[in-house]
Amino acid sequence: MILARITKALRDQNWLAVAIEFVIVILGVVIGFQISAWNDQRQAVARAEVLTERLIQDMRNEQWRIAAIRAYNAEVSDHAQTVVDALEGRHEIDDEALVIAAFRATQMINFTIIRATYDELVATGGINLINDRALIDVAVEYYDTTLEQMTLMAPDRPYRQAFFQLADRPLYDFLANNCAETPDGLSLGDYASLDNLLDRPCEIDGHDAAIEAIADHLRNTPSILPLIRHRAIETSVEVRGQTYWRNLLDSAVPDEGDAP
């Protein structure tokens, strides 16, 4: 319709009408672009808010994951130290308690790092949408550090392998089924579930000969003591090492009041 009016104005040589129609066209285009820009900006702000909340939630889940690793390794370290103290004669424990502690000192816990939102931000360029630069700086340092760089424990697990060489299969299966942690009882974000992951009642029914044999090997195999001493220390160091990452996350995402 505007084009028809412009054409008629040109035929009539009505230059004022032509100018007015051109101004109307230009204003329409400008307003259209502005509305589109406003809409894009509104969508970008909304997306940034969603991504920020998702990133914060992922980092809160990572706070819990680190707390779980620290709690678990602290218990593993305590069991390893129990074995060290028994083998070095600082206190006496019976064969069953020694074998249970030695088994629990082998235990490991693994959780996949929760990083889906950060990876999406990097892949889509959405990281530039988030205005909280302190949050992004912490996320970049945390998520750009590999899992291998985060842990201080030896990847070959020498004590674990040494215990496997001593273990009787039926007894080991019993220990794994009854004296290890209960991952089904862990719930992401539930700090109460991290209490006594390994320190739960465990009584071995039967397997007396195997218990005696393994305990004898533990007490009389010289190579075991350095390995179990190493295990006690490396898990203790791991607890302290993970504290750095927890403090880093806490600096950007304060805990919600129930995190240790």
C-alpha positions as CSV (number, residue, x, y, z in Angstrom):
1,M,0.0,0.0,0.0
2,I,2.8,2.4,0.8
3,L,4.5,1.5,-2.5
4,A,1.3,2.4,-4.3
5,R,1.1,5.7,-2.6
6,I,4.7,6.5,-3.4
7,T,4.1,5.6,-7.0
8,K,1.0,7.8,-7.2
9,A,2.9,10.7,-5.5
10,L,5.7,10.4,-8.1
11,R,3.3,10.4,-11.0
12,D,1.6,13.5,-9.5
13,Q,5.0,15.0,-8.7
14,N,3.9,15.5,-5.1
15,W,7.4,15.6,-3.6
16,L,6.2,16.4,-0.1
17,A,4.1,13.2,-0.2
18,V,7.0,11.2,-1.5
19,A,9.2,12.5,1.3
20,I,6.6,11.7,3.9
21,E,6.1,8.2,2.6
22,F,9.9,7.6,2.5
23,V,10.2,8.8,6.1
24,I,7.4,6.5,7.1
25,V,9.2,3.5,5.4
26,I,12.5,4.4,7.0
27,L,10.9,4.8,10.4
28,G,9.1,1.4,10.0
29,V,12.4,-0.3,9.2
30,V,14.2,1.3,12.1
31,I,11.5,0.5,14.6
32,G,11.3,-3.1,13.2
33,F,15.1,-3.5,13.8
34,Q,14.8,-1.9,17.2
35,I,11.9,-4.2,18.2
36,S,13.9,-7.2,16.9
37,A,17.0,-6.1,18.9
38,W,14.9,-5.6,22.1
39,N,13.5,-9.0,21.6
40,D,16.9,-10.6,21.1
41,Q,18.2,-8.8,24.1
42,R,15.3,-10.0,26.3
43,Q,15.8,-13.5,25.1
44,A,19.6,-13.3,25.8
45,V,18.9,-12.0,29.3
46,A,16.4,-14.7,30.0
47,R,18.9,-17.4,28.6
48,A,21.7,-15.9,30.7
49,E,19.5,-16.1,33.9
50,V,18.7,-19.8,33.1
51,L,22.3,-20.7,32.4
52,T,23.5,-18.9,35.5
53,E,21.1,-20.8,37.7
54,R,22.1,-24.1,36.0
55,L,25.8,-23.3,36.4
56,I,25.3,-22.4,40.1
57,Q,23.4,-25.7,40.7
58,D,26.1,-27.7,38.9
59,M,28.7,-26.1,41.1
60,R,26.6,-26.7,44.3
61,N,26.5,-30.4,43.2
62,E,30.3,-30.3,42.8
63,Q,30.5,-28.9,46.4
64,W,28.7,-32.0,47.5
65,R,30.8,-34.3,45.3
66,I,34.0,-32.9,46.8
67,A,32.5,-33.2,50.3
68,A,31.8,-36.9,49.6
69,I,35.3,-37.5,48.3
70,R,36.8,-35.8,51.4
71,A,34.5,-37.7,53.8
72,Y,35.2,-41.0,52.1
73,N,38.9,-40.7,51.9
74,A,39.1,-39.5,55.6
75,E,37.5,-42.8,56.6
76,V,39.7,-44.8,54.3
77,S,42.7,-43.0,55.8
78,D,41.5,-43.9,59.3
79,H,41.2,-47.6,58.4
80,A,44.6,-47.6,56.9
81,Q,46.1,-46.0,60.0
82,T,44.3,-48.6,62.1
83,V,46.2,-51.3,60.1
84,V,49.5,-49.4,60.4
85,D,49.1,-49.1,64.2
86,A,48.3,-52.8,64.5
87,L,51.2,-53.9,62.3
88,E,53.6,-51.6,64.2
89,G,52.4,-52.8,67.6
90,R,50.9,-49.6,68.9
91,H,47.6,-51.4,69.6
92,E,46.2,-54.9,69.3
93,I,43.2,-55.9,67.3
94,D,41.9,-59.3,66.5
95,D,42.3,-60.9,63.1
96,E,38.7,-60.1,61.9
97,A,39.0,-56.4,62.8
98,L,42.4,-56.3,61.1
99,V,41.1,-57.8,57.9
100,I,38.1,-55.5,57.8
101,A,40.3,-52.4,58.3
102,A,42.7,-53.7,55.7
103,F,39.9,-54.2,53.2
104,R,38.3,-50.8,53.8
105,A,41.7,-49.2,53.3
106,T,41.6,-50.4,49.7
107,Q,38.3,-48.7,48.9
108,M,37.9,-46.0,46.4
109,I,35.0,-43.7,45.4
110,N,34.4,-42.1,42.0
111,F,31.9,-39.6,40.9
112,T,31.7,-38.1,37.5
113,I,32.3,-34.3,37.5
114,I,29.1,-32.4,37.0
115,R,30.0,-30.1,34.1
116,A,27.2,-30.2,31.5
117,T,26.3,-26.5,31.8
118,Y,29.9,-25.3,31.6
119,D,30.5,-27.4,28.5
120,E,27.4,-26.0,26.9
121,L,28.5,-22.4,27.8
122,V,31.9,-23.0,26.1
123,A,30.5,-24.8,23.1
124,T,27.8,-22.2,22.3
125,G,29.7,-19.1,23.4
126,G,27.1,-18.5,26.1
127,I,29.8,-17.9,28.6
128,N,29.9,-14.3,27.5
129,L,26.2,-13.9,28.4
130,I,26.8,-14.4,32.1
131,N,27.5,-11.1,33.9
132,D,28.8,-12.6,37.2
133,R,32.5,-12.6,36.2
134,A,33.6,-14.0,39.6
135,L,31.4,-17.0,39.0
136,I,32.8,-17.5,35.5
137,D,36.4,-17.1,36.7
138,V,35.9,-19.8,39.3
139,A,34.1,-22.0,36.8
140,V,36.9,-21.7,34.3
141,E,39.6,-22.5,36.8
142,Y,37.6,-25.4,38.2
143,Y,36.3,-27.1,35.0
144,D,39.4,-26.5,33.0
145,T,41.4,-28.5,35.5
146,T,41.5,-32.2,34.6
147,L,40.4,-34.8,37.1
148,E,44.0,-36.2,37.0
149,Q,45.3,-32.8,38.1
150,M,42.7,-32.5,40.9
151,T,43.7,-35.8,42.6
152,L,46.9,-36.4,44.5
153,M,46.6,-40.2,44.7
154,A,48.8,-42.7,42.8
155,P,46.8,-44.0,39.8
156,D,48.3,-47.6,40.1
157,R,46.9,-48.1,43.7
158,P,49.8,-50.3,44.9
159,Y,48.3,-51.2,48.3
160,R,45.0,-52.2,46.7
161,Q,46.8,-54.5,44.3
162,A,48.8,-56.0,47.2
163,F,45.7,-56.7,49.2
164,F,44.1,-58.4,46.2
165,Q,47.0,-60.7,46.0
166,L,46.5,-61.8,49.6
167,A,42.7,-62.0,49.5
168,D,40.6,-65.2,49.4
169,R,37.8,-64.7,46.7
170,P,34.8,-65.9,48.8
171,L,35.9,-63.7,51.7
172,Y,36.6,-60.8,49.5
173,D,33.1,-61.1,48.0
174,F,31.6,-61.1,51.5
175,L,33.6,-58.0,52.5
176,A,32.6,-56.2,49.3
177,N,28.9,-57.0,49.8
178,N,28.8,-56.3,53.5
179,C,31.7,-54.1,54.6
180,A,32.1,-51.5,51.8
181,E,30.1,-48.3,51.3
182,T,26.5,-48.3,50.2
183,P,26.4,-46.1,47.1
184,D,22.6,-46.7,46.7
185,G,22.2,-44.7,50.0
186,L,24.0,-41.6,48.6
187,S,21.8,-38.9,47.3
188,L,23.3,-35.9,45.4
189,G,23.2,-32.9,47.7
190,D,22.3,-34.9,50.8
191,Y,25.2,-34.1,53.2
192,A,23.6,-36.3,55.9
193,S,24.2,-39.4,53.7
194,L,27.9,-38.8,53.9
195,D,28.2,-39.7,57.6
196,N,29.9,-43.1,58.2
197,L,30.1,-44.2,54.6
198,L,32.5,-47.0,55.6
199,D,32.2,-47.0,59.4
200,R,29.1,-49.1,59.6
201,P,28.7,-52.4,61.5
202,C,30.4,-55.3,59.7
203,E,30.6,-58.8,61.1
204,I,32.0,-61.6,59.1
205,D,30.0,-64.8,59.3
206,G,32.3,-67.8,58.8
207,H,35.5,-67.6,56.6
208,D,37.6,-68.2,59.8
209,A,40.4,-69.9,58.0
210,A,40.6,-67.2,55.3
211,I,40.6,-64.5,57.9
212,E,43.4,-66.1,59.8
213,A,45.4,-66.6,56.7
214,I,45.0,-63.0,55.4
215,A,45.7,-61.6,58.9
216,D,48.9,-63.7,59.1
217,H,50.0,-62.4,55.7
218,L,49.3,-58.9,56.7
219,R,51.3,-59.2,60.0
220,N,54.2,-61.1,58.4
221,T,54.7,-59.7,54.9
222,P,57.3,-56.9,55.2
223,S,56.3,-55.3,52.0
224,I,52.8,-54.6,53.2
225,L,53.6,-52.1,55.9
226,P,55.2,-49.4,53.6
227,L,52.2,-49.8,51.2
228,I,49.6,-49.4,53.9
229,R,51.5,-46.5,55.4
230,H,51.5,-44.9,52.0
231,R,47.8,-45.5,51.7
232,A,47.1,-43.8,55.0
233,I,49.1,-40.7,54.0
234,E,47.9,-40.4,50.4
235,T,44.2,-40.5,51.4
236,S,44.9,-37.9,54.1
237,V,46.7,-35.7,51.6
238,E,43.8,-36.1,49.2
239,V,41.4,-34.8,51.9
240,R,43.5,-31.7,52.2
241,G,44.0,-31.3,48.5
242,Q,40.3,-31.4,47.8
243,T,39.8,-28.7,50.4
244,Y,41.4,-26.2,47.9
245,W,38.7,-27.0,45.3
246,R,35.9,-26.8,47.8
247,N,37.1,-23.4,49.0
248,L,37.4,-22.2,45.4
249,L,33.8,-23.2,44.7
250,D,32.7,-21.7,48.0
251,S,34.2,-18.3,47.0
252,A,31.7,-18.0,44.2
253,V,28.8,-20.2,45.4
254,P,28.4,-20.0,49.2
255,D,26.9,-23.2,50.6
256,E,23.3,-23.4,51.6
257,G,23.8,-23.9,55.3
258,D,24.0,-27.7,55.5
259,A,27.4,-28.3,53.9
260,P,30.4,-29.2,56.1
